[in-house]
């Protein structure tokens, strides 16, 4: 692997089959799809998909119009709360380059 890992990653993405690119783009755009993709053994219900949609609306670094970007999930014990947060964190990390670019561009304006 070359020293320029970012260039190497871009080359690998360019070589990726079209179907894989479609799956990747959908996973990056949709937290519920991402969760099903990375956690194939979990059985999610409608409550989980509703919470995933709600979590996906998070405004990173308080950029939104709301007074706060904090969210609170209250579900009964053993309803995958921690699992959903961990999945959301992984999803945010996969999207962080796109988010950081947006934040950087906004700060430059």
C-alpha positions as CSV (number, residue, x, y, z in Angstrom):
1,X,0.0,0.0,0.0
2,X,1.3,3.4,-0.9
3,X,2.0,6.2,1.6
4,X,-0.8,8.2,0.2
5,X,-3.7,6.2,1.6
6,X,-6.3,8.6,0.5
7,X,-5.3,8.4,-3.1
8,X,-5.2,4.6,-2.8
9,X,-8.7,4.5,-1.3
10,X,-10.0,6.7,-4.1
11,X,-8.5,4.3,-6.7
12,X,-10.1,1.3,-4.9
13,X,-13.5,3.1,-4.9
14,X,-13.2,3.9,-8.6
15,X,-12.5,0.2,-9.3
16,X,-15.5,-1.0,-7.2
17,X,-18.2,-2.8,-9.2
18,X,-21.3,-0.6,-9.9
19,X,-23.6,-2.8,-7.7
20,X,-21.2,-2.4,-4.8
21,X,-21.1,1.3,-5.3
22,X,-24.9,1.5,-5.2
23,X,-25.0,-0.5,-2.0
24,X,-22.3,1.7,-0.5
25,X,-24.1,4.9,-1.5
26,X,-27.4,3.7,-0.1
27,X,-25.7,2.6,3.2
28,X,-24.1,6.0,3.5
29,X,-27.5,7.8,2.9
30,X,-29.8,5.6,5.0
31,X,-29.0,4.5,8.6
32,X,-31.7,1.8,8.6
33,X,-30.1,0.2,5.5
34,X,-26.6,0.5,7.0
35,X,-27.9,-1.2,10.2
36,X,-29.3,-4.1,8.3
37,X,-26.1,-4.4,6.2
38,X,-23.6,-4.4,9.0
39,X,-25.8,-6.3,11.5
40,X,-27.4,-9.0,9.4
41,X,-28.3,-11.2,12.4
42,X,-30.4,-8.6,14.2
43,X,-34.2,-8.5,14.0
44,X,-35.2,-4.9,13.8
45,X,-38.8,-3.9,14.3
46,X,-40.7,-0.8,13.2
47,X,-39.8,1.0,16.5
48,X,-36.1,0.5,15.6
49,X,-36.5,1.9,12.0
50,X,-38.5,4.9,13.4
51,X,-35.7,5.6,15.8
52,X,-33.0,5.1,13.1
53,X,-34.8,7.7,10.9
54,X,-35.0,10.1,13.9
55,X,-31.3,9.5,14.7
56,X,-30.3,10.1,11.1
57,X,-31.6,13.7,11.4
58,X,-28.9,14.6,13.9
59,X,-27.2,17.9,13.2
60,X,-23.6,17.4,13.8
61,X,-21.7,20.2,15.7
62,X,-25.0,22.0,16.5
63,X,-25.4,23.3,12.9
64,X,-29.2,22.9,12.9
65,X,-32.0,25.4,13.7
66,X,-33.0,23.7,16.9
67,X,-31.9,24.9,20.3
68,X,-29.9,21.7,20.9
69,X,-28.9,18.8,18.9
70,X,-29.1,16.3,21.8
71,X,-31.5,13.4,21.6
72,X,-32.9,11.0,24.2
73,X,-34.0,7.5,23.5
74,X,-36.3,5.9,26.1
75,X,-37.1,2.2,25.5
76,X,-37.6,-0.7,27.8
77,X,-34.6,-2.9,28.8
78,X,-33.2,-5.1,26.1
79,X,-34.7,-3.1,23.2
80,X,-31.3,-2.5,21.5
81,X,-30.8,1.1,22.6
82,X,-27.0,0.8,23.1
83,X,-26.8,-1.3,19.9
84,X,-28.6,1.4,17.9
85,X,-26.3,4.1,19.3
86,X,-23.2,2.0,18.4
87,X,-24.6,1.5,14.9
88,X,-25.3,5.2,14.5
89,X,-21.7,6.0,15.6
90,X,-20.3,3.7,13.0
91,X,-22.6,5.2,10.4
92,X,-21.5,8.8,11.4
93,X,-17.9,7.7,11.0
94,X,-18.5,6.4,7.5
95,X,-20.0,9.8,6.6
96,X,-17.5,11.9,8.5
97,X,-15.4,13.0,5.5
98,X,-18.6,14.3,3.8
99,X,-19.7,16.0,7.0
100,X,-16.3,17.5,7.7
101,X,-16.1,18.9,4.2
102,X,-19.5,20.5,4.6
103,X,-18.5,22.0,7.9
104,X,-15.2,23.3,6.5
105,X,-16.9,24.9,3.5
106,X,-19.5,26.6,5.8
107,X,-16.7,28.0,8.0
108,X,-14.9,29.4,4.9
109,X,-18.0,31.2,3.8
